[in-house]
């Protein structure tokens, strides 16, 4: 199975959709664990993207100051 790169906005949207389903009690117990694992994975993607973006911005700013 190939892994498609997911954008930050796509990850956030999917997290919001899963959370809405949980809040509306649309998930049964069998699905809940898998969805919570998916949210954890998506949060990891978001954190990595934010960290990388922060580093890129810091590099750009440091070059401006040179």
Gaussian input, Z-matrix of N, CA and C with variables (Angstrom, degrees):
# hf/3-21g

backbone

0 1
 N
 C     1     B1
 C     2     B2     1     A1
 N     3     B3     2     A2     1     D1
 C     4     B4     3     A3     2     D2
 C     5     B5     4     A4     3     D3
 N     6     B6     5     A5     4     D4
 C     7     B7     6     A6     5     D5
 C     8     B8     7     A7     6     D6
 N     9     B9     8     A8     7     D7
 C    10    B10     9     A9     8     D8
 C    11    B11    10    A10     9     D9
 N    12    B12    11    A11    10    D10
 C    13    B13    12    A12    11    D11
 C    14    B14    13    A13    12    D12
 N    15    B15    14    A14    13    D13
 C    16    B16    15    A15    14    D14
 C    17    B17    16    A16    15    D15
 N    18    B18    17    A17    16    D16
 C    19    B19    18    A18    17    D17
 C    20    B20    19    A19    18    D18
 N    21    B21    20    A20    19    D19
 C    22    B22    21    A21    20    D20
 C    23    B23    22    A22    21    D21
 N    24    B24    23    A23    22    D22
 C    25    B25    24    A24    23    D23
 C    26    B26    25    A25    24    D24
 N    27    B27    26    A26    25    D25
 C    28    B28    27    A27    26    D26
 C    29    B29    28    A28    27    D27
 N    30    B30    29    A29    28    D28
 C    31    B31    30    A30    29    D29
 C    32    B32    31    A31    30    D30
 N    33    B33    32    A32    31    D31
 C    34    B34    33    A33    32    D32
 C    35    B35    34    A34    33    D33
 N    36    B36    35    A35    34    D34
 C    37    B37    36    A36    35    D35
 C    38    B38    37    A37    36    D36
 N    39    B39    38    A38    37    D37
 C    40    B40    39    A39    38    D38
 C    41    B41    40    A40    39    D39
 N    42    B42    41    A41    40    D40
 C    43    B43    42    A42    41    D41
 C    44    B44    43    A43    42    D42
 N    45    B45    44    A44    43    D43
 C    46    B46    45    A45    44    D44
 C    47    B47    46    A46    45    D45
 N    48    B48    47    A47    46    D46
 C    49    B49    48    A48    47    D47
 C    50    B50    49    A49    48    D48
 N    51    B51    50    A50    49    D49
 C    52    B52    51    A51    50    D50
 C    53    B53    52    A52    51    D51
 N    54    B54    53    A53    52    D52
 C    55    B55    54    A54    53    D53
 C    56    B56    55    A55    54    D54
 N    57    B57    56    A56    55    D55
 C    58    B58    57    A57    56    D56
 C    59    B59    58    A58    57    D57
 N    60    B60    59    A59    58    D58
 C    61    B61    60    A60    59    D59
 C    62    B62    61    A61    60    D60
 N    63    B63    62    A62    61    D61
 C    64    B64    63    A63    62    D62
 C    65    B65    64    A64    63    D63
 N    66    B66    65    A65    64    D64
 C    67    B67    66    A66    65    D65
 C    68    B68    67    A67    66    D66
 N    69    B69    68    A68    67    D67
 C    70    B70    69    A69    68    D68
 C    71    B71    70    A70    69    D69
 N    72    B72    71    A71    70    D70
 C    73    B73    72    A72    71    D71
 C    74    B74    73    A73    72    D72
 N    75    B75    74    A74    73    D73
 C    76    B76    75    A75    74    D74
 C    77    B77    76    A76    75    D75
 N    78    B78    77    A77    76    D76
 C    79    B79    78    A78    77    D77
 C    80    B80    79    A79    78    D78
 N    81    B81    80    A80    79    D79
 C    82    B82    81    A81    80    D80
 C    83    B83    82    A82    81    D81
 N    84    B84    83    A83    82    D82
 C    85    B85    84    A84    83    D83
 C    86    B86    85    A85    84    D84
 N    87    B87    86    A86    85    D85
 C    88    B88    87    A87    86    D86
 C    89    B89    88    A88    87    D87
 N    90    B90    89    A89    88    D88
 C    91    B91    90    A90    89    D89
 C    92    B92    91    A91    90    D90
 N    93    B93    92    A92    91    D91
 C    94    B94    93    A93    92    D92
 C    95    B95    94    A94    93    D93
 N    96    B96    95    A95    94    D94
 C    97    B97    96    A96    95    D95
 C    98    B98    97    A97    96    D96
 N    99    B99    98    A98    97    D97
 C   100   B100    99    A99    98    D98
 C   101   B101   100   A100    99    D99
 N   102   B102   101   A101   100   D100
 C   103   B103   102   A102   101   D101
 C   104   B104   103   A103   102   D102
 N   105   B105   104   A104   103   D103
 C   106   B106   105   A105   104   D104
 C   107   B107   106   A106   105   D105
 N   108   B108   107   A107   106   D106
 C   109   B109   108   A108   107   D107
 C   110   B110   109   A109   108   D108
 N   111   B111   110   A110   109   D109
 C   112   B112   111   A111   110   D110
 C   113   B113   112   A112   111   D111
 N   114   B114   113   A113   112   D112
 C   115   B115   114   A114   113   D113
 C   116   B116   115   A115   114   D114
 N   117   B117   116   A116   115   D115
 C   118   B118   117   A117   116   D116
 C   119   B119   118   A118   117   D117
 N   120   B120   119   A119   118   D118
 C   121   B121   120   A120   119   D119
 C   122   B122   121   A121   120   D120
 N   123   B123   122   A122   121   D121
 C   124   B124   123   A123   122   D122
 C   125   B125   124   A124   123   D123
 N   126   B126   125   A125   124   D124
 C   127   B127   126   A126   125   D125
 C   128   B128   127   A127   126   D126
 N   129   B129   128   A128   127   D127
 C   130   B130   129   A129   128   D128
 C   131   B131   130   A130   129   D129
 N   132   B132   131   A131   130   D130
 C   133   B133   132   A132   131   D131
 C   134   B134   133   A133   132   D132
 N   135   B135   134   A134   133   D133
 C   136   B136   135   A135   134   D134
 C   137   B137   136   A136   135   D135
 N   138   B138   137   A137   136   D136
 C   139   B139   138   A138   137   D137
 C   140   B140   139   A139   138   D138
 N   141   B141   140   A140   139   D139
 C   142   B142   141   A141   140   D140
 C   143   B143   142   A142   141   D141
 N   144   B144   143   A143   142   D142
 C   145   B145   144   A144   143   D143
 C   146   B146   145   A145   144   D144
 N   147   B147   146   A146   145   D145
 C   148   B148   147   A147   146   D146
 C   149   B149   148   A148   147   D147
 N   150   B150   149   A149   148   D148
 C   151   B151   150   A150   149   D149
 C   152   B152   151   A151   150   D150
 N   153   B153   152   A152   151   D151
 C   154   B154   153   A153   152   D152
 C   155   B155   154   A154   153   D153
 N   156   B156   155   A155   154   D154
 C   157   B157   156   A156   155   D155
 C   158   B158   157   A157   156   D156
 N   159   B159   158   A158   157   D157
 C   160   B160   159   A159   158   D158
 C   161   B161   160   A160   159   D159
 N   162   B162   161   A161   160   D160
 C   163   B163   162   A162   161   D161
 C   164   B164   163   A163   162   D162
 N   165   B165   164   A164   163   D163
 C   166   B166   165   A165   164   D164
 C   167   B167   166   A166   165   D165
 N   168   B168   167   A167   166   D166
 C   169   B169   168   A168   167   D167
 C   170   B170   169   A169   168   D168
 N   171   B171   170   A170   169   D169
 C   172   B172   171   A171   170   D170
 C   173   B173   172   A172   171   D171
 N   174   B174   173   A173   172   D172
 C   175   B175   174   A174   173   D173
 C   176   B176   175   A175   174   D174
 N   177   B177   176   A176   175   D175
 C   178   B178   177   A177   176   D176
 C   179   B179   178   A178   177   D177
 N   180   B180   179   A179   178   D178
 C   181   B181   180   A180   179   D179
 C   182   B182   181   A181   180   D180
 N   183   B183   182   A182   181   D181
 C   184   B184   183   A183   182   D182
 C   185   B185   184   A184   183   D183
 N   186   B186   185   A185   184   D184
 C   187   B187   186   A186   185   D185
 C   188   B188   187   A187   186   D186
 N   189   B189   188   A188   187   D187
 C   190   B190   189   A189   188   D188
 C   191   B191   190   A190   189   D189
 N   192   B192   191   A191   190   D190
 C   193   B193   192   A192   191   D191
 C   194   B194   193   A193   192   D192
 N   195   B195   194   A194   193   D193
 C   196   B196   195   A195   194   D194
 C   197   B197   196   A196   195   D195

   B1=1.4497
   B2=1.5194
   B3=1.3191
   B4=1.4587
   B5=1.5241
   B6=1.3282
   B7=1.4474
   B8=1.5176
   B9=1.3128
   B10=1.4600
   B11=1.5246
   B12=1.3321
   B13=1.4513
   B14=1.5104
   B15=1.2952
   B16=1.4568
   B17=1.5283
   B18=1.3072
   B19=1.4629
   B20=1.5265
   B21=1.3144
   B22=1.4640
   B23=1.5318
   B24=1.3331
   B25=1.4696
   B26=1.5237
   B27=1.3253
   B28=1.4653
   B29=1.5273
   B30=1.3303
   B31=1.4691
   B32=1.5207
   B33=1.3362
   B34=1.4699
   B35=1.5258
   B36=1.3256
   B37=1.4642
   B38=1.5285
   B39=1.3291
   B40=1.4686
   B41=1.5261
   B42=1.3300
   B43=1.4691
   B44=1.5274
   B45=1.3287
   B46=1.4640
   B47=1.5233
   B48=1.3344
   B49=1.4641
   B50=1.5269
   B51=1.3088
   B52=1.4695
   B53=1.5222
   B54=1.3400
   B55=1.4652
   B56=1.5311
   B57=1.3217
   B58=1.4653
   B59=1.5243
   B60=1.3213
   B61=1.4736
   B62=1.5199
   B63=1.3387
   B64=1.4692
   B65=1.5209
   B66=1.3443
   B67=1.4634
   B68=1.5271
   B69=1.3224
   B70=1.4678
   B71=1.5255
   B72=1.3312
   B73=1.4621
   B74=1.5341
   B75=1.3439
   B76=1.4623
   B77=1.5249
   B78=1.3130
   B79=1.4613
   B80=1.5186
   B81=1.3278
   B82=1.4560
   B83=1.5272
   B84=1.2785
   B85=1.4627
   B86=1.5246
   B87=1.3117
   B88=1.4627
   B89=1.5266
   B90=1.3181
   B91=1.4614
   B92=1.5220
   B93=1.3120
   B94=1.4599
   B95=1.5228
   B96=1.2970
   B97=1.4611
   B98=1.5297
   B99=1.3066
   B100=1.4625
   B101=1.5180
   B102=1.3229
   B103=1.4621
   B104=1.5287
   B105=1.3243
   B106=1.4673
   B107=1.5309
   B108=1.3209
   B109=1.4640
   B110=1.5232
   B111=1.3197
   B112=1.4664
   B113=1.5333
   B114=1.3214
   B115=1.4613
   B116=1.5236
   B117=1.3129
   B118=1.4643
   B119=1.5221
   B120=1.3212
   B121=1.4622
   B122=1.5294
   B123=1.3252
   B124=1.4586
   B125=1.5327
   B126=1.3064
   B127=1.4662
   B128=1.5205
   B129=1.3166
   B130=1.4654
   B131=1.5156
   B132=1.3288
   B133=1.4678
   B134=1.5242
   B135=1.3220
   B136=1.4748
   B137=1.5180
   B138=1.3218
   B139=1.4634
   B140=1.5220
   B141=1.3235
   B142=1.4622
   B143=1.5270
   B144=1.3221
   B145=1.4660
   B146=1.5255
   B147=1.3228
   B148=1.4612
   B149=1.5242
   B150=1.3286
   B151=1.4598
   B152=1.5308
   B153=1.3318
   B154=1.4672
   B155=1.5252
   B156=1.3222
   B157=1.4647
   B158=1.5187
   B159=1.3117
   B160=1.4692
   B161=1.5275
   B162=1.3249
   B163=1.4637
   B164=1.5296
   B165=1.3228
   B166=1.4637
   B167=1.5272
   B168=1.3277
   B169=1.4664
   B170=1.5210
   B171=1.3208
   B172=1.4658
   B173=1.5261
   B174=1.3331
   B175=1.4689
   B176=1.5227
   B177=1.3066
   B178=1.4602
   B179=1.5253
   B180=1.3158
   B181=1.4633
   B182=1.5365
   B183=1.3252
   B184=1.4753
   B185=1.5265
   B186=1.3330
   B187=1.4598
   B188=1.5275
   B189=1.3072
   B190=1.4636
   B191=1.5261
   B192=1.3292
   B193=1.4700
   B194=1.4976
   B195=1.3192
   B196=1.4642
   B197=1.5027
   A1=108.50
   A2=117.14
   A3=120.10
   A4=109.50
   A5=114.05
   A6=119.23
   A7=108.97
   A8=115.76
   A9=121.90
   A10=107.49
   A11=115.48
   A12=118.45
   A13=108.36
   A14=115.12
   A15=120.71
   A16=108.46
   A17=116.13
   A18=119.74
   A19=109.61
   A20=114.72
   A21=120.81
   A22=109.90
   A23=116.45
   A24=120.20
   A25=112.08
   A26=117.29
   A27=120.30
   A28=110.58
   A29=116.41
   A30=120.38
   A31=110.43
   A32=116.54
   A33=120.32
   A34=110.52
   A35=116.01
   A36=120.18
   A37=110.77
   A38=116.36
   A39=119.34
   A40=111.10
   A41=116.88
   A42=120.20
   A43=109.76
   A44=116.59
   A45=120.65
   A46=111.83
   A47=116.58
   A48=120.31
   A49=111.44
   A50=116.63
   A51=120.35
   A52=109.83
   A53=116.87
   A54=120.19
   A55=111.37
   A56=117.15
   A57=120.40
   A58=110.28
   A59=116.53
   A60=120.14
   A61=111.41
   A62=115.90
   A63=119.40
   A64=109.75
   A65=116.93
   A66=121.28
   A67=111.85
   A68=117.15
   A69=121.56
   A70=112.73
   A71=115.34
   A72=122.40
   A73=112.05
   A74=115.40
   A75=121.11
   A76=112.65
   A77=117.59
   A78=121.07
   A79=109.51
   A80=115.36
   A81=117.30
   A82=108.88
   A83=116.04
   A84=122.21
   A85=111.50
   A86=117.18
   A87=120.90
   A88=112.06
   A89=117.84
   A90=122.21
   A91=112.93
   A92=116.76
   A93=121.85
   A94=113.29
   A95=118.12
   A96=121.67
   A97=111.27
   A98=116.59
   A99=120.81
   A100=111.87
   A101=116.87
   A102=120.65
   A103=111.23
   A104=116.91
   A105=119.97
   A106=109.54
   A107=117.62
   A108=120.83
   A109=110.67
   A110=117.20
   A111=121.30
   A112=110.01
   A113=117.40
   A114=120.90
   A115=109.75
   A116=117.36
   A117=121.54
   A118=110.59
   A119=116.85
   A120=122.23
   A121=110.57
   A122=116.97
   A123=121.66
   A124=111.98
   A125=117.22
   A126=120.93
   A127=109.97
   A128=117.08
   A129=120.92
   A130=111.65
   A131=116.94
   A132=121.12
   A133=110.07
   A134=116.56
   A135=120.92
   A136=111.23
   A137=116.92
   A138=120.25
   A139=111.31
   A140=116.83
   A141=121.10
   A142=111.03
   A143=116.30
   A144=120.21
   A145=111.05
   A146=117.99
   A147=121.03
   A148=110.86
   A149=117.01
   A150=121.12
   A151=110.39
   A152=116.45
   A153=120.53
   A154=111.73
   A155=116.51
   A156=120.34
   A157=110.52
   A158=116.85
   A159=120.65
   A160=110.66
   A161=117.22
   A162=121.19
   A163=111.31
   A164=116.66
   A165=120.49
   A166=110.89
   A167=116.56
   A168=120.94
   A169=110.47
   A170=117.33
   A171=120.64
   A172=110.60
   A173=117.31
   A174=121.13
   A175=111.33
   A176=116.69
   A177=120.74
   A178=110.47
   A179=116.03
   A180=120.64
   A181=110.75
   A182=116.69
   A183=118.92
   A184=111.03
   A185=117.77
   A186=121.38
   A187=111.25
   A188=117.01
   A189=121.08
   A190=110.17
   A191=115.87
   A192=121.34
   A193=114.39
   A194=118.49
   A195=121.33
   A196=112.35
   D1=122.93
   D2=178.86
   D3=-83.01
   D4=143.11
   D5=-179.49
   D6=-97.63
   D7=118.89
   D8=177.28
   D9=-79.24
   D10=136.23
   D11=175.76
   D12=-68.88
   D13=131.41
   D14=-177.95
   D15=-106.41
   D16=137.26
   D17=179.87
   D18=-79.34
   D19=164.06
   D20=177.27
   D21=-57.79
   D22=-47.26
   D23=-178.15
   D24=-64.37
   D25=-37.09
   D26=177.31
   D27=-65.75
   D28=-40.52
   D29=179.19
   D30=-63.88
   D31=-45.97
   D32=179.83
   D33=-61.50
   D34=-43.32
   D35=-179.75
   D36=-61.17
   D37=-43.89
   D38=-179.60
   D39=-66.28
   D40=-40.12
   D41=176.72
   D42=-59.01
   D43=-46.79
   D44=-179.77
   D45=-61.48
   D46=-39.75
   D47=178.90
   D48=-64.93
   D49=-42.95
   D50=179.37
   D51=-65.35
   D52=-45.12
   D53=179.61
   D54=-61.17
   D55=-39.03
   D56=178.03
   D57=-62.50
   D58=-41.70
   D59=178.46
   D60=-64.25
   D61=-38.25
   D62=177.87
   D63=-66.42
   D64=-47.35
   D65=-179.04
   D66=-61.73
   D67=-34.87
   D68=179.97
   D69=-86.71
   D70=6.08
   D71=179.33
   D72=55.42
   D73=40.34
   D74=179.32
   D75=-90.92
   D76=-7.65
   D77=-179.52
   D78=-101.96
   D79=137.94
   D80=173.50
   D81=-88.83
   D82=170.85
   D83=-175.71
   D84=-58.46
   D85=-35.72
   D86=-179.04
   D87=-65.14
   D88=-31.65
   D89=-179.63
   D90=-86.98
   D91=-27.03
   D92=-170.31
   D93=-57.53
   D94=-48.05
   D95=-178.45
   D96=-60.21
   D97=-45.30
   D98=179.59
   D99=-63.18
   D100=-39.58
   D101=-179.69
   D102=-69.77
   D103=-37.35
   D104=176.89
   D105=-65.92
   D106=-38.79
   D107=175.46
   D108=-63.23
   D109=-40.27
   D110=178.69
   D111=-63.57
   D112=-42.65
   D113=177.92
   D114=-60.60
   D115=-42.95
   D116=178.98
   D117=-59.60
   D118=-44.14
   D119=178.24
   D120=-62.48
   D121=-45.72
   D122=-179.58
   D123=-64.62
   D124=-38.55
   D125=176.32
   D126=-62.23
   D127=-39.95
   D128=176.57
   D129=-60.11
   D130=-42.03
   D131=176.98
   D132=-61.57
   D133=-46.49
   D134=-179.46
   D135=-61.38
   D136=-44.67
   D137=179.68
   D138=-61.51
   D139=-42.49
   D140=179.43
   D141=-63.66
   D142=-44.49
   D143=179.81
   D144=-64.25
   D145=-40.96
   D146=178.13
   D147=-65.12
   D148=-42.44
   D149=178.89
   D150=-61.73
   D151=-47.27
   D152=-179.66
   D153=-63.48
   D154=-40.20
   D155=178.24
   D156=-64.57
   D157=-41.87
   D158=178.14
   D159=-59.82
   D160=-44.02
   D161=179.46
   D162=-64.17
   D163=-41.66
   D164=178.46
   D165=-61.89
   D166=-43.28
   D167=179.60
   D168=-65.12
   D169=-41.58
   D170=177.53
   D171=-60.55
   D172=-41.29
   D173=178.13
   D174=-63.79
   D175=-42.52
   D176=178.99
   D177=-63.21
   D178=-45.46
   D179=-179.12
   D180=-64.43
   D181=-39.71
   D182=179.83
   D183=-65.89
   D184=-33.62
   D185=178.05
   D186=-70.63
   D187=-33.08
   D188=177.62
   D189=-64.85
   D190=-37.08
   D191=-177.83
   D192=-75.79
   D193=-8.63
   D194=-177.59
   D195=-75.64

